[in-house]
Amino acid sequence: MQRCQFCTAQPLQEVAIARWTTDPDDVERDTVWFCGKHLQRVKKAGNRGFEHKGVHYKIGFW
Ligand SMILES: [Zn+2]
């Protein structure tokens, strides 16, 4: 059973993301599941990335 990457809610959608810790040019590409709430938050954060426990996430592989 899948869960949201950030909480225990049931996920809405699997999305391609890029994530990094300190250097936005040094990204790791992955696909993760987000609930509706967190999908919106990550989308809203845009290129700055949504920070969660010291890791930044943004939608897309670029
Ligand atoms: Zn969530």
N, CA, C, O and the ligand as a Tripos MOL2 file, in Angstrom:
@<TRIPOS>MOLECULE
protein
  249   247    63     0     0
PROTEIN
NO_CHARGES

@<TRIPOS>ATOM
      1 N           0.8220   -1.1910    0.0000 N.3       1 MET1
      2 CA          0.0000    0.0000    0.0000 C.3       1 MET1
      3 C           0.8740    1.2650    0.0000 C.2       1 MET1
      4 O           1.7620    1.4220    0.8380 O.2       1 MET1
      5 N           0.6030    2.1510   -0.9480 N.am      2 GLN2
      6 CA          1.3980    3.3700   -1.0630 C.3       2 GLN2
      7 C           0.9480    4.4090   -0.0560 C.2       2 GLN2
      8 O          -0.2200    4.4760    0.3270 O.2       2 GLN2
      9 N           1.9010    5.2100    0.3560 N.am      3 ARG3
     10 CA          1.5950    6.3500    1.2060 C.3       3 ARG3
     11 C           2.2840    7.5820    0.6450 C.2       3 ARG3
     12 O           3.2680    7.5050   -0.0910 O.2       3 ARG3
     13 N           1.7160    8.7360    1.0310 N.am      4 CYS4
     14 CA          2.3330    9.9950    0.6580 C.3       4 CYS4
     15 C           3.7810   10.0310    1.1600 C.2       4 CYS4
     16 O           4.0820    9.5250    2.2410 O.2       4 CYS4
     17 N           4.6590   10.6260    0.3780 N.am      5 GLN5
     18 CA          6.0690   10.7480    0.7640 C.3       5 GLN5
     19 C           6.2520   11.5040    2.0840 C.2       5 GLN5
     20 O           7.2070   11.2600    2.8220 O.2       5 GLN5
     21 N           5.3360   12.4150    2.3670 N.am      6 PHE6
     22 CA          5.5210   13.3390    3.4890 C.3       6 PHE6
     23 C           4.5910   13.0960    4.6690 C.2       6 PHE6
     24 O           4.8270   13.6370    5.7500 O.2       6 PHE6
     25 N           3.5550   12.3080    4.4980 N.am      7 CYS7
     26 CA          2.6190   12.0980    5.5940 C.3       7 CYS7
     27 C           1.9770   10.7280    5.4370 C.2       7 CYS7
     28 O           2.3540    9.9510    4.5600 O.2       7 CYS7
     29 N           1.0150   10.4440    6.2830 N.am      8 THR8
     30 CA          0.4250    9.1050    6.2660 C.3       8 THR8
     31 C          -0.8450    9.0390    5.4220 C.2       8 THR8
     32 O          -1.5140    8.0070    5.3710 O.2       8 THR8
     33 N          -1.1700   10.1560    4.7580 N.am      9 ALA9
     34 CA         -2.3780   10.1780    3.9440 C.3       9 ALA9
     35 C          -2.2610    9.2540    2.7360 C.2       9 ALA9
     36 O          -1.1650    8.9490    2.2650 O.2       9 ALA9
     37 N          -3.3930    8.8290    2.2620 N.am     10 GLN10
     38 CA         -3.4220    8.0340    1.0450 C.3      10 GLN10
     39 C          -2.9920    8.9080   -0.1280 C.2      10 GLN10
     40 O          -3.5060   10.0150   -0.2850 O.2      10 GLN10
     41 N          -2.0700    8.4380   -0.9490 N.am     11 PRO11
     42 CA         -1.5540    9.2800   -2.0190 C.3      11 PRO11
     43 C          -2.5450    9.4730   -3.1570 C.2      11 PRO11
     44 O          -3.4030    8.6300   -3.4220 O.2      11 PRO11
     45 N          -2.3930   10.6060   -3.8130 N.am     12 LEU12
     46 CA         -3.2550   10.9520   -4.9300 C.3      12 LEU12
     47 C          -2.6180   10.5200   -6.2420 C.2      12 LEU12
     48 O          -3.2940   10.0250   -7.1440 O.2      12 LEU12
     49 N          -1.3080   10.7150   -6.3360 N.am     13 GLN13
     50 CA         -0.6740   10.6080   -7.6370 C.3      13 GLN13
     51 C           0.8200   10.3380   -7.4930 C.2      13 GLN13
     52 O           1.4610   10.8350   -6.5670 O.2      13 GLN13
     53 N           1.3650    9.5530   -8.4090 N.am     14 GLU14
     54 CA          2.8010    9.3580   -8.4590 C.3      14 GLU14
     55 C           3.3840   10.4140   -9.3890 C.2      14 GLU14
     56 O           2.9190   10.6000  -10.5130 O.2      14 GLU14
     57 N           4.4060   11.0970   -8.9010 N.am     15 VAL15
     58 CA          4.9800   12.1740   -9.7080 C.3      15 VAL15
     59 C           6.4920   12.0220   -9.8120 C.2      15 VAL15
     60 O           7.1520   11.5090   -8.9080 O.2      15 VAL15
     61 N           7.0240   12.4880  -10.9540 N.am     16 ALA16
     62 CA          8.4700   12.5550  -11.1440 C.3      16 ALA16
     63 C           8.9800   13.7920  -10.4180 C.2      16 ALA16
     64 O           8.4470   14.8870  -10.5960 O.2      16 ALA16
     65 N          10.0000   13.6150   -9.6100 N.am     17 ILE17
     66 CA         10.5480   14.7430   -8.8550 C.3      17 ILE17
     67 C          12.0740   14.7750   -8.9840 C.2      17 ILE17
     68 O          12.7190   13.7760   -9.3010 O.2      17 ILE17
     69 N          12.6220   15.9680   -8.7240 N.am     18 ALA18
     70 CA         14.0630   16.1080   -8.5330 C.3      18 ALA18
     71 C          14.2420   16.5190   -7.0830 C.2      18 ALA18
     72 O          13.4800   17.3450   -6.5800 O.2      18 ALA18
     73 N          15.2260   15.9640   -6.4060 N.am     19 ARG19
     74 CA         15.4470   16.3580   -5.0110 C.3      19 ARG19
     75 C          16.9200   16.5830   -4.7450 C.2      19 ARG19
     76 O          17.7960   15.9850   -5.3700 O.2      19 ARG19
     77 N          17.1580   17.4800   -3.7810 N.am     20 TRP20
     78 CA         18.5380   17.8160   -3.4210 C.3      20 TRP20
     79 C          18.5840   18.2370   -1.9640 C.2      20 TRP20
     80 O          17.5560   18.5360   -1.3560 O.2      20 TRP20
     81 N          19.7780   18.2560   -1.4160 N.am     21 THR21
     82 CA         19.9280   18.6930   -0.0340 C.3      21 THR21
     83 C          20.4410   20.1320    0.0070 C.2      21 THR21
     84 O          19.7250   21.0270    0.4580 O.2      21 THR21
     85 N          21.6540   20.3630   -0.4500 N.am     22 THR22
     86 CA         22.1940   21.7270   -0.3710 C.3      22 THR22
     87 C          22.4230   22.3690   -1.7310 C.2      22 THR22
     88 O          22.2690   23.5820   -1.8690 O.2      22 THR22
     89 N          22.7820   21.5940   -2.7250 N.am     23 ASP23
     90 CA         23.1040   22.1480   -4.0380 C.3      23 ASP23
     91 C          21.9990   21.8270   -5.0450 C.2      23 ASP23
     92 O          21.8290   20.6700   -5.4280 O.2      23 ASP23
     93 N          21.2430   22.8490   -5.4780 N.am     24 PRO24
     94 CA         20.1360   22.6220   -6.4150 C.3      24 PRO24
     95 C          20.5840   22.0800   -7.7660 C.2      24 PRO24
     96 O          19.7730   21.5630   -8.5360 O.2      24 PRO24
     97 N          21.8920   22.2010   -8.0520 N.am     25 ASP25
     98 CA         22.3900   21.6440   -9.3150 C.3      25 ASP25
     99 C          22.7340   20.1680   -9.1810 C.2      25 ASP25
    100 O          22.9330   19.4690  -10.1740 O.2      25 ASP25
    101 N          22.7980   19.7110   -7.9520 N.am     26 ASP26
    102 CA         23.1530   18.3190   -7.6870 C.3      26 ASP26
    103 C          21.8860   17.5730   -7.2830 C.2      26 ASP26
    104 O          21.6620   17.3020   -6.1030 O.2      26 ASP26
    105 N          21.0600   17.2440   -8.2740 N.am     27 VAL27
    106 CA         19.7620   16.6550   -7.9800 C.3      27 VAL27
    107 C          19.7500   15.1560   -8.2190 C.2      27 VAL27
    108 O          20.4970   14.6240   -9.0400 O.2      27 VAL27
    109 N          18.8810   14.4980   -7.4760 N.am     28 GLU28
    110 CA         18.6110   13.0840   -7.6560 C.3      28 GLU28
    111 C          17.2060   12.9830   -8.2140 C.2      28 GLU28
    112 O          16.2900   13.6290   -7.7060 O.2      28 GLU28
    113 N          17.0220   12.1840   -9.2500 N.am     29 ARG29
    114 CA         15.7120   12.0560   -9.8690 C.3      29 ARG29
    115 C          15.0360   10.7780   -9.4000 C.2      29 ARG29
    116 O          15.6610    9.7250   -9.2780 O.2      29 ARG29
    117 N          13.7340   10.9050   -9.1410 N.am     30 ASP30
    118 CA         13.0110    9.7690   -8.5880 C.3      30 ASP30
    119 C          11.5220    9.9780   -8.8650 C.2      30 ASP30
    120 O          11.1010   11.0560   -9.2850 O.2      30 ASP30
    121 N          10.7530    8.9570   -8.6300 N.am     31 THR31
    122 CA          9.3050    9.1360   -8.6380 C.3      31 THR31
    123 C           8.7810    8.8000   -7.2570 C.2      31 THR31
    124 O           9.1680    7.7910   -6.6680 O.2      31 THR31
    125 N           7.9030    9.6420   -6.7430 N.am     32 VAL32
    126 CA          7.3400    9.4440   -5.4070 C.3      32 VAL32
    127 C           5.8300    9.6850   -5.4590 C.2      32 VAL32
    128 O           5.3010   10.2550   -6.4130 O.2      32 VAL32
    129 N           5.1590    9.2320   -4.4040 N.am     33 TRP33
    130 CA          3.7240    9.4440   -4.2880 C.3      33 TRP33
    131 C           3.4500   10.6130   -3.3560 C.2      33 TRP33
    132 O           4.0660   10.7310   -2.2970 O.2      33 TRP33
    133 N           2.5210   11.4760   -3.7540 N.am     34 PHE34
    134 CA          2.0880   12.5770   -2.9030 C.3      34 PHE34
    135 C           0.5800   12.5300   -2.7150 C.2      34 PHE34
    136 O          -0.1560   12.1390   -3.6210 O.2      34 PHE34
    137 N           0.1290   12.9310   -1.5380 N.am     35 CYS35
    138 CA         -1.2980   13.1690   -1.3360 C.3      35 CYS35
    139 C          -1.6480   14.4990   -2.0160 C.2      35 CYS35
    140 O          -0.7560   15.2380   -2.4330 O.2      35 CYS35
    141 N          -2.9280   14.7970   -2.1250 N.am     36 GLY36
    142 CA         -3.3590   16.0120   -2.7960 C.3      36 GLY36
    143 C          -2.7790   17.2640   -2.1630 C.2      36 GLY36
    144 O          -2.3540   18.1800   -2.8670 O.2      36 GLY36
    145 N          -2.7590   17.3070   -0.8460 N.am     37 LYS37
    146 CA         -2.2620   18.4840   -0.1300 C.3      37 LYS37
    147 C          -0.7790   18.7300   -0.4230 C.2      37 LYS37
    148 O          -0.3800   19.8510   -0.7390 O.2      37 LYS37
    149 N           0.0080   17.7000   -0.3190 N.am     38 HIS38
    150 CA          1.4440   17.8750   -0.5290 C.3      38 HIS38
    151 C           1.7900   18.0710   -1.9990 C.2      38 HIS38
    152 O           2.7560   18.7640   -2.3190 O.2      38 HIS38
    153 N           1.0150   17.4700   -2.8920 N.am     39 LEU39
    154 CA          1.2430   17.7180   -4.3150 C.3      39 LEU39
    155 C           1.0810   19.2120   -4.6120 C.2      39 LEU39
    156 O           1.8820   19.8050   -5.3350 O.2      39 LEU39
    157 N           0.0350   19.8030   -4.0430 N.am     40 GLN40
    158 CA         -0.1800   21.2400   -4.2440 C.3      40 GLN40
    159 C           0.9570   22.0620   -3.6480 C.2      40 GLN40
    160 O           1.3960   23.0400   -4.2530 O.2      40 GLN40
    161 N           1.4290   21.6790   -2.4840 N.am     41 ARG41
    162 CA          2.5060   22.4450   -1.8340 C.3      41 ARG41
    163 C           3.8020   22.3710   -2.6230 C.2      41 ARG41
    164 O           4.5070   23.3690   -2.7730 O.2      41 ARG41
    165 N           4.1090   21.1840   -3.1270 N.am     42 VAL42
    166 CA          5.3480   21.0480   -3.8990 C.3      42 VAL42
    167 C           5.2260   21.8170   -5.2180 C.2      42 VAL42
    168 O           6.1800   22.4510   -5.6690 O.2      42 VAL42
    169 N           4.0410   21.7510   -5.8260 N.am     43 LYS43
    170 CA          3.8210   22.5150   -7.0570 C.3      43 LYS43
    171 C           3.9950   24.0030   -6.7970 C.2      43 LYS43
    172 O           4.6280   24.7110   -7.5790 O.2      43 LYS43
    173 N           3.4290   24.4690   -5.6930 N.am     44 LYS44
    174 CA          3.4690   25.8860   -5.3560 C.3      44 LYS44
    175 C           4.9000   26.3530   -5.0940 C.2      44 LYS44
    176 O           5.2550   27.4840   -5.4240 O.2      44 LYS44
    177 N           5.7090   25.4950   -4.5090 N.am     45 ALA45
    178 CA          7.0920   25.8680   -4.2000 C.3      45 ALA45
    179 C           7.9160   26.0630   -5.4730 C.2      45 ALA45
    180 O           8.9060   26.7940   -5.4720 O.2      45 ALA45
    181 N           7.5060   25.4110   -6.5470 N.am     46 GLY46
    182 CA          8.1700   25.6060   -7.8330 C.3      46 GLY46
    183 C           9.6510   25.2670   -7.8020 C.2      46 GLY46
    184 O          10.0640   24.2670   -7.2150 O.2      46 GLY46
    185 N          10.4370   26.1110   -8.4400 N.am     47 ASN47
    186 CA         11.8660   25.8300   -8.5880 C.3      47 ASN47
    187 C          12.6540   25.9990   -7.3020 C.2      47 ASN47
    188 O          13.7710   25.4930   -7.1930 O.2      47 ASN47
    189 N          12.0950   26.7000   -6.3300 N.am     48 ARG48
    190 CA         12.7820   26.8200   -5.0490 C.3      48 ARG48
    191 C          12.7960   25.4790   -4.3330 C.2      48 ARG48
    192 O          13.6730   25.2000   -3.5160 O.2      48 ARG48
    193 N          11.8160   24.6630   -4.6550 N.am     49 GLY49
    194 CA         11.7190   23.3610   -4.0230 C.3      49 GLY49
    195 C          10.9520   23.4250   -2.7150 C.2      49 GLY49
    196 O          10.9650   24.4410   -2.0200 O.2      49 GLY49
    197 N          10.2960   22.3470   -2.3950 N.am     50 PHE50
    198 CA          9.5800   22.2210   -1.1340 C.3      50 PHE50
    199 C          10.5030   21.4850   -0.1730 C.2      50 PHE50
    200 O          10.9360   20.3680   -0.4560 O.2      50 PHE50
    201 N          10.8070   22.1120    0.9700 N.am     51 GLU51
    202 CA         11.7500   21.5310    1.9090 C.3      51 GLU51
    203 C          11.0500   20.6210    2.9090 C.2      51 GLU51
    204 O          10.0620   21.0130    3.5300 O.2      51 GLU51
    205 N          11.5550   19.4290    3.0590 N.am     52 HIS52
    206 CA         11.0200   18.4790    4.0240 C.3      52 HIS52
    207 C          12.1880   17.7350    4.6590 C.2      52 HIS52
    208 O          12.9000   16.9930    3.9820 O.2      52 HIS52
    209 N          12.3820   17.9350    5.9540 N.am     53 LYS53
    210 CA         13.4750   17.2860    6.6870 C.3      53 LYS53
    211 C          14.8350   17.4910    6.0100 C.2      53 LYS53
    212 O          15.6350   16.5630    5.8860 O.2      53 LYS53
    213 N          15.0670   18.7220    5.5810 N.am     54 GLY54
    214 CA         16.3740   19.0530    5.0160 C.3      54 GLY54
    215 C          16.5660   18.6790    3.5570 C.2      54 GLY54
    216 O          17.6280   18.9230    2.9830 O.2      54 GLY54
    217 N          15.5420   18.0870    2.9570 N.am     55 VAL55
    218 CA         15.6180   17.7240    1.5510 C.3      55 VAL55
    219 C          14.6120   18.5630    0.7680 C.2      55 VAL55
    220 O          13.4660   18.7270    1.1860 O.2      55 VAL55
    221 N          15.0530   19.0910   -0.3720 N.am     56 HIS56
    222 CA         14.1700   19.8890   -1.2100 C.3      56 HIS56
    223 C          13.6480   19.0440   -2.3650 C.2      56 HIS56
    224 O          14.3690   18.2380   -2.9520 O.2      56 HIS56
    225 N          12.3730   19.2530   -2.6680 N.am     57 TYR57
    226 CA         11.7190   18.5180   -3.7400 C.3      57 TYR57
    227 C          11.1020   19.4660   -4.7300 C.2      57 TYR57
    228 O          10.5030   20.4670   -4.3360 O.2      57 TYR57
    229 N          11.2320   19.1810   -5.9980 N.am     58 LYS58
    230 CA         10.4390   19.9050   -6.9900 C.3      58 LYS58
    231 C           9.9180   18.9360   -8.0360 C.2      58 LYS58
    232 O          10.4900   17.8730   -8.2760 O.2      58 LYS58
    233 N           8.8200   19.3360   -8.6460 N.am     59 ILE59
    234 CA          8.1890   18.4900   -9.6490 C.3      59 ILE59
    235 C           9.0100   18.5120  -10.9240 C.2      59 ILE59
    236 O           9.4410   19.5710  -11.3810 O.2      59 ILE59
    237 N           9.2210   17.3430  -11.4900 N.am     60 GLY60
    238 CA          9.9120   17.2360  -12.7710 C.3      60 GLY60
    239 C          11.3640   16.8180  -12.6160 C.2      60 GLY60
    240 O          11.9360   16.8800  -11.5280 O.2      60 GLY60
    241 N          11.9370   16.4000  -13.7060 N.am     61 PHE61
    242 CA         13.3000   15.8500  -13.6960 C.3      61 PHE61
    243 C          14.3560   16.8660  -14.0980 C.2      61 PHE61
    244 O          15.5180   16.5080  -14.2880 O.2      61 PHE61
    245 N          13.9670   18.1350  -14.2310 N.am     62 TRP62
    246 CA         14.9310   19.1190  -14.7030 C.3      62 TRP62
    247 C          15.3130   20.0820  -13.6000 C.2      62 TRP62
    248 O          16.1210   20.9840  -13.8200 O.2      62 TRP62
    249 ZN          0.9300   14.1740    2.2560 Zn       63 ZN63
@<TRIPOS>BOND
     1     1     2 1
     2     2     3 1
     3     3     4 2
     4     3     5 am
     5     5     6 1
     6     6     7 1
     7     7     8 2
     8     7     9 am
     9     9    10 1
    10    10    11 1
    11    11    12 2
    12    11    13 am
    13    13    14 1
    14    14    15 1
    15    15    16 2
    16    15    17 am
    17    17    18 1
    18    18    19 1
    19    19    20 2
    20    19    21 am
    21    21    22 1
    22    22    23 1
    23    23    24 2
    24    23    25 am
    25    25    26 1
    26    26    27 1
    27    27    28 2
    28    27    29 am
    29    29    30 1
    30    30    31 1
    31    31    32 2
    32    31    33 am
    33    33    34 1
    34    34    35 1
    35    35    36 2
    36    35    37 am
    37    37    38 1
    38    38    39 1
    39    39    40 2
    40    39    41 am
    41    41    42 1
    42    42    43 1
    43    43    44 2
    44    43    45 am
    45    45    46 1
    46    46    47 1
    47    47    48 2
    48    47    49 am
    49    49    50 1
    50    50    51 1
    51    51    52 2
    52    51    53 am
    53    53    54 1
    54    54    55 1
    55    55    56 2
    56    55    57 am
    57    57    58 1
    58    58    59 1
    59    59    60 2
    60    59    61 am
    61    61    62 1
    62    62    63 1
    63    63    64 2
    64    63    65 am
    65    65    66 1
    66    66    67 1
    67    67    68 2
    68    67    69 am
    69    69    70 1
    70    70    71 1
    71    71    72 2
    72    71    73 am
    73    73    74 1
    74    74    75 1
    75    75    76 2
    76    75    77 am
    77    77    78 1
    78    78    79 1
    79    79    80 2
    80    79    81 am
    81    81    82 1
    82    82    83 1
    83    83    84 2
    84    83    85 am
    85    85    86 1
    86    86    87 1
    87    87    88 2
    88    87    89 am
    89    89    90 1
    90    90    91 1
    91    91    92 2
    92    91    93 am
    93    93    94 1
    94    94    95 1
    95    95    96 2
    96    95    97 am
    97    97    98 1
    98    98    99 1
    99    99   100 2
   100    99   101 am
   101   101   102 1
   102   102   103 1
   103   103   104 2
   104   103   105 am
   105   105   106 1
   106   106   107 1
   107   107   108 2
   108   107   109 am
   109   109   110 1
   110   110   111 1
   111   111   112 2
   112   111   113 am
   113   113   114 1
   114   114   115 1
   115   115   116 2
   116   115   117 am
   117   117   118 1
   118   118   119 1
   119   119   120 2
   120   119   121 am
   121   121   122 1
   122   122   123 1
   123   123   124 2
   124   123   125 am
   125   125   126 1
   126   126   127 1
   127   127   128 2
   128   127   129 am
   129   129   130 1
   130   130   131 1
   131   131   132 2
   132   131   133 am
   133   133   134 1
   134   134   135 1
   135   135   136 2
   136   135   137 am
   137   137   138 1
   138   138   139 1
   139   139   140 2
   140   139   141 am
   141   141   142 1
   142   142   143 1
   143   143   144 2
   144   143   145 am
   145   145   146 1
   146   146   147 1
   147   147   148 2
   148   147   149 am
   149   149   150 1
   150   150   151 1
   151   151   152 2
   152   151   153 am
   153   153   154 1
   154   154   155 1
   155   155   156 2
   156   155   157 am
   157   157   158 1
   158   158   159 1
   159   159   160 2
   160   159   161 am
   161   161   162 1
   162   162   163 1
   163   163   164 2
   164   163   165 am
   165   165   166 1
   166   166   167 1
   167   167   168 2
   168   167   169 am
   169   169   170 1
   170   170   171 1
   171   171   172 2
   172   171   173 am
   173   173   174 1
   174   174   175 1
   175   175   176 2
   176   175   177 am
   177   177   178 1
   178   178   179 1
   179   179   180 2
   180   179   181 am
   181   181   182 1
   182   182   183 1
   183   183   184 2
   184   183   185 am
   185   185   186 1
   186   186   187 1
   187   187   188 2
   188   187   189 am
   189   189   190 1
   190   190   191 1
   191   191   192 2
   192   191   193 am
   193   193   194 1
   194   194   195 1
   195   195   196 2
   196   195   197 am
   197   197   198 1
   198   198   199 1
   199   199   200 2
   200   199   201 am
   201   201   202 1
   202   202   203 1
   203   203   204 2
   204   203   205 am
   205   205   206 1
   206   206   207 1
   207   207   208 2
   208   207   209 am
   209   209   210 1
   210   210   211 1
   211   211   212 2
   212   211   213 am
   213   213   214 1
   214   214   215 1
   215   215   216 2
   216   215   217 am
   217   217   218 1
   218   218   219 1
   219   219   220 2
   220   219   221 am
   221   221   222 1
   222   222   223 1
   223   223   224 2
   224   223   225 am
   225   225   226 1
   226   226   227 1
   227   227   228 2
   228   227   229 am
   229   229   230 1
   230   230   231 1
   231   231   232 2
   232   231   233 am
   233   233   234 1
   234   234   235 1
   235   235   236 2
   236   235   237 am
   237   237   238 1
   238   238   239 1
   239   239   240 2
   240   239   241 am
   241   241   242 1
   242   242   243 1
   243   243   244 2
   244   243   245 am
   245   245   246 1
   246   246   247 1
   247   247   248 2
@<TRIPOS>SUBSTRUCTURE
     1 MET1         2 RESIDUE 1 A MET
     2 GLN2         6 RESIDUE 1 A GLN
     3 ARG3        10 RESIDUE 1 A ARG
     4 CYS4        14 RESIDUE 1 A CYS
     5 GLN5        18 RESIDUE 1 A GLN
     6 PHE6        22 RESIDUE 1 A PHE
     7 CYS7        26 RESIDUE 1 A CYS
     8 THR8        30 RESIDUE 1 A THR
     9 ALA9        34 RESIDUE 1 A ALA
    10 GLN10       38 RESIDUE 1 A GLN
    11 PRO11       42 RESIDUE 1 A PRO
    12 LEU12       46 RESIDUE 1 A LEU
    13 GLN13       50 RESIDUE 1 A GLN
    14 GLU14       54 RESIDUE 1 A GLU
    15 VAL15       58 RESIDUE 1 A VAL
    16 ALA16       62 RESIDUE 1 A ALA
    17 ILE17       66 RESIDUE 1 A ILE
    18 ALA18       70 RESIDUE 1 A ALA
    19 ARG19       74 RESIDUE 1 A ARG
    20 TRP20       78 RESIDUE 1 A TRP
    21 THR21       82 RESIDUE 1 A THR
    22 THR22       86 RESIDUE 1 A THR
    23 ASP23       90 RESIDUE 1 A ASP
    24 PRO24       94 RESIDUE 1 A PRO
    25 ASP25       98 RESIDUE 1 A ASP
    26 ASP26      102 RESIDUE 1 A ASP
    27 VAL27      106 RESIDUE 1 A VAL
    28 GLU28      110 RESIDUE 1 A GLU
    29 ARG29      114 RESIDUE 1 A ARG
    30 ASP30      118 RESIDUE 1 A ASP
    31 THR31      122 RESIDUE 1 A THR
    32 VAL32      126 RESIDUE 1 A VAL
    33 TRP33      130 RESIDUE 1 A TRP
    34 PHE34      134 RESIDUE 1 A PHE
    35 CYS35      138 RESIDUE 1 A CYS
    36 GLY36      142 RESIDUE 1 A GLY
    37 LYS37      146 RESIDUE 1 A LYS
    38 HIS38      150 RESIDUE 1 A HIS
    39 LEU39      154 RESIDUE 1 A LEU
    40 GLN40      158 RESIDUE 1 A GLN
    41 ARG41      162 RESIDUE 1 A ARG
    42 VAL42      166 RESIDUE 1 A VAL
    43 LYS43      170 RESIDUE 1 A LYS
    44 LYS44      174 RESIDUE 1 A LYS
    45 ALA45      178 RESIDUE 1 A ALA
    46 GLY46      182 RESIDUE 1 A GLY
    47 ASN47      186 RESIDUE 1 A ASN
    48 ARG48      190 RESIDUE 1 A ARG
    49 GLY49      194 RESIDUE 1 A GLY
    50 PHE50      198 RESIDUE 1 A PHE
    51 GLU51      202 RESIDUE 1 A GLU
    52 HIS52      206 RESIDUE 1 A HIS
    53 LYS53      210 RESIDUE 1 A LYS
    54 GLY54      214 RESIDUE 1 A GLY
    55 VAL55      218 RESIDUE 1 A VAL
    56 HIS56      222 RESIDUE 1 A HIS
    57 TYR57      226 RESIDUE 1 A TYR
    58 LYS58      230 RESIDUE 1 A LYS
    59 ILE59      234 RESIDUE 1 A ILE
    60 GLY60      238 RESIDUE 1 A GLY
    61 PHE61      242 RESIDUE 1 A PHE
    62 TRP62      246 RESIDUE 1 A TRP
    63 ZN63       249 GROUP 0 **** ****
